[in-house]
Amino acid sequence: MSFEWPWQYNFPPFFTLQPNADTRQKQLEAWCSLALSYCRHHKLYTLDVMEAQESPMFNNKKIERKLSMEAIQIVFEELRKKGNLEWLDKNKLRCLVMWRRPEEWGKLIYQWVSKNGMVNSVFTLYELSNGDDTQGEEFHGLEEWMLLRSLQALQTDGRAEIISMDDGKGVKFF
Amino acid sequence: YKERGTVLAEDQIVQMSKQLETFKSNLEEFASKHKQEIRKNSQFRVQFQEMCATIGVDPLASGKGFWSEMLGVGDFYYELGVQIIEVCLALKHRNGGLITLDELHQRVLKGRGKYAQDVSQDDLVRAIKKLKAMGSGFGMIPVGGSYLVQSVPAELNMDHTVVLQLAEDHLLKEGLAWLDSQAAGEPQYWLPALFSELSSRDVTPEEANQMTP
């Protein structure tokens, strides 16, 4: 299924950072929403800022408009404040995009575990994200760093424990 | 010589007055005969209005009085005015109080239903002028051959030939316009109210709230 762009994406001024404070607020909210939806649709978990500027997400070739680097940084800062983005480097060139927060992933994973009567079993991280059993689940294909944070969230909740195994990490669910 | 000149002038004035009186009473007779026509036929209304204008008569001048009673013309425009207000209020959250005359026309017609009287854009313009005169915050901005109807009293101070290009301080400040700095040449200003994709689609209230303050 192809990505459905919101109508703002074809509105040329949407790609210019608005001078009016109220208008800019609405604009940034719409951009945050667009960025998260796009990443979610394409299952993108990390973004390279330079690449992002040229990607269709911020660059609409059809109407010849794109977000400036300054505007992209402002959108990313908004996402960071909302807890949907984390910088990987000091220079702010690469970031993690959490279109679903760790707590939300944790809940999905736990639901699957309990639905299949597998509470008290132990899984390797690989089994969870790439195993045959989880094919078709939304968390299938989840990148390890995100999976780990999600399990950490469950651990904080007392519903899982992350354990070290011979060749990596695993998790036990309660 | 001077006296003769005055006498002649007086004569002429008396003549003219008589002619005007005759004309006026013919008009009244015409109007009463064609009352039905006036209510039903928008084309007829335009011509009637133009006729009245040439002799300096405003059929809408008063809610009571000859024109309104004889013809019900006033009622027609006052009712229309109310309809216009309703449409504008209903859409304000979407377009910030600015709507094209075309869209207003479509929606008024839709609201009146199949069997109601025909309403033309000329009718709308007159009704809006009435509303404006009553101080209800309505205005019309000429744009490319038609009009933008403004139902929110924001300060729009502009030369009517450059609406879409410039009025930046006011329009931007009011949040009615968006700046596009990537247009070829000079920066341009866009009004979400005129963006056809926005007005032709059915935008949900949540989506609409995202665009207008």
Contacts between the chains, C-beta under 8 A, distances in Angstrom:
chain1	res1	chain2	res2	distance
A	6	B	207	7.9
A	7	B	197	5.7
A	7	B	198	6.3
A	7	B	201	6.7
A	7	B	203	7.4
A	7	B	207	7.5
A	8	B	210	7.8
A	8	B	211	7.4
A	10	B	197	6.3
A	11	B	178	7.5
A	11	B	190	7.0
A	11	B	192	7.5
A	11	B	195	5.9
A	11	B	197	7.5
A	11	B	198	7.5
A	12	B	180	4.7
A	12	B	182	7.0
A	12	B	183	6.9
A	12	B	188	7.8
A	12	B	190	6.6
A	13	B	178	3.5
A	13	B	179	5.9
A	13	B	180	4.1
A	13	B	188	7.9
A	13	B	189	7.9
A	13	B	190	4.8
A	14	B	178	7.6
A	15	B	180	7.8
A	15	B	182	6.3
A	16	B	178	7.4
A	16	B	179	5.4
A	16	B	180	5.4
A	16	B	181	4.6
A	16	B	182	6.3
A	18	B	178	6.1
A	18	B	179	6.1
A	19	B	172	6.1
A	19	B	179	6.1
A	20	B	172	5.1
A	20	B	173	6.6
A	20	B	175	5.4
A	22	B	175	5.2
A	22	B	213	4.3
A	23	B	172	7.8
A	23	B	175	5.0
A	23	B	178	6.5
A	23	B	213	6.8
A	26	B	210	5.3
A	26	B	211	6.1
A	26	B	212	7.9
A	26	B	213	7.2
A	29	B	210	6.5
A	30	B	210	5.6
A	30	B	211	8.0
A	64	B	182	7.2
A	65	B	180	7.8
A	65	B	182	5.2
A	66	B	182	7.7
